[in-house]
């Protein structure tokens, strides 16, 4: 069986979600038996899977597994359905459709938040102590059961986290203590209670994940672990039972030093890349390399109709870039300043995944300074990215280390030409399949390439036709054939 290993399925990660859908299509078409394994705690996972059209029974989350909450029935309890909050004992004060307050004789006991996009379903309940500080938070899974509790130190930092089965038993515990600086708490241990008759005391979440992986592959002597999260590669190098094949999926290969480190940690790993050009770049590292595209356009997708490229007005350009790179963002914005002088109605939508606490304020300030604030937007909501594609006339990959073949496939499907900077490792591939063109990485050249297309309808139409023709090479059948070649090796 094939096991796709991810950190999470999140509505904030368009590229990862799109890649996952494509990978699942390829595996299904190839007749492969597979599971998707996710590591991070995510009480909204079932909702995200439904939005992506992925069956719940194909995805196993680590916490769900230990909670005995894999592929379970759904419910939508409101605060009035919770047995620990009897209506006759407490006063429940509604505040619009978003939250309720729980009071006793006027004293605030708890704040209950409503699950987004529902009618009263419990999202979480925050309980307060006698001094008005919150002491406990109960979190509810989108499927309708209390999934986790957090208890807090008096200074507001987390002290304990407990995970529960839908039936109510506590099964996983995380303990937090003050670190050496005596100011910030750190996770010091994990506990798994009565799992198959045994209890485990673990040092960290990595050990918990190793226990989870071993449970998945215990009876599978032909397990293939396909890791889509390179930073977790070390978890596949120790304490695994049997002898599973380990594959490391790489969307980008520019950082050869990082790949060398991965191979030092897991010498037996095989590498999966999207293009022949990427394979040639990393073949000198000595590890087995296979081309396994993350795109696979189905016949249904290929036959879908979109608005004519010349009728998508005002012209919108979609750009995938690293929001953390001020240099690349400034180059893109300065290019748009030049574009604006030639076409004052064209708009730019920058798409990026929010990574950590990415500070967008400098970007907004720069846009305001150049009077571009109304014409340039930043889209972080993965669910809305397809809409941006649909109304765009051109796609940019202006970053050295950002952008995927799946991005290019989505653009080509809509007859959108891709302009990619020449130091991006996808540049040669994009040009070779006719999906787009390359440009030097500076504001003037980027702007010239954009203006040449959006200001010249004939040029835009030819570029659009070439991009759509490239979909012949991005089909599901071609990707399945390459995956089968991996299996045969």
Secondary structure as GFF3:
##gff-version 3
##sequence-region A 1 489
A	DSSP	beta_strand	2	6	.	.	.	ID=ss1
A	DSSP	alpha_helix	14	29	.	.	.	ID=ss2
A	DSSP	beta_strand	34	38	.	.	.	ID=ss3
A	DSSP	alpha_helix	45	52	.	.	.	ID=ss4
A	DSSP	three_ten_helix	56	58	.	.	.	ID=ss5
A	DSSP	beta_strand	59	61	.	.	.	ID=ss6
A	DSSP	alpha_helix	62	66	.	.	.	ID=ss7
A	DSSP	three_ten_helix	79	81	.	.	.	ID=ss8
A	DSSP	beta_strand	91	95	.	.	.	ID=ss9
A	DSSP	beta_strand	99	104	.	.	.	ID=ss10
A	DSSP	beta_strand	107	114	.	.	.	ID=ss11
A	DSSP	beta_strand	122	128	.	.	.	ID=ss12
A	DSSP	beta_strand	134	140	.	.	.	ID=ss13
A	DSSP	beta_strand	146	152	.	.	.	ID=ss14
A	DSSP	beta_strand	158	164	.	.	.	ID=ss15
A	DSSP	beta_strand	170	178	.	.	.	ID=ss16
A	DSSP	beta_strand	185	195	.	.	.	ID=ss17
A	DSSP	beta_strand	198	202	.	.	.	ID=ss18
A	DSSP	alpha_helix	205	217	.	.	.	ID=ss19
A	DSSP	beta_strand	224	227	.	.	.	ID=ss20
A	DSSP	three_ten_helix	230	236	.	.	.	ID=ss21
A	DSSP	beta_strand	245	249	.	.	.	ID=ss22
A	DSSP	alpha_helix	256	265	.	.	.	ID=ss23
A	DSSP	beta_strand	270	273	.	.	.	ID=ss24
A	DSSP	alpha_helix	276	282	.	.	.	ID=ss25
A	DSSP	three_ten_helix	283	285	.	.	.	ID=ss26
A	DSSP	beta_strand	289	291	.	.	.	ID=ss27
A	DSSP	alpha_helix	299	303	.	.	.	ID=ss28
A	DSSP	three_ten_helix	309	311	.	.	.	ID=ss29
A	DSSP	beta_strand	316	320	.	.	.	ID=ss30
A	DSSP	alpha_helix	326	342	.	.	.	ID=ss31
A	DSSP	beta_strand	347	351	.	.	.	ID=ss32
A	DSSP	alpha_helix	361	369	.	.	.	ID=ss33
A	DSSP	beta_strand	376	379	.	.	.	ID=ss34
A	DSSP	three_ten_helix	382	384	.	.	.	ID=ss35
A	DSSP	alpha_helix	385	390	.	.	.	ID=ss36
A	DSSP	beta_strand	394	397	.	.	.	ID=ss37
A	DSSP	alpha_helix	405	413	.	.	.	ID=ss38
A	DSSP	beta_strand	417	421	.	.	.	ID=ss39
A	DSSP	alpha_helix	427	432	.	.	.	ID=ss40
A	DSSP	beta_strand	436	439	.	.	.	ID=ss41
A	DSSP	alpha_helix	443	454	.	.	.	ID=ss42
A	DSSP	alpha_helix	457	469	.	.	.	ID=ss43
A	DSSP	three_ten_helix	470	474	.	.	.	ID=ss44
A	DSSP	alpha_helix	476	488	.	.	.	ID=ss45
###
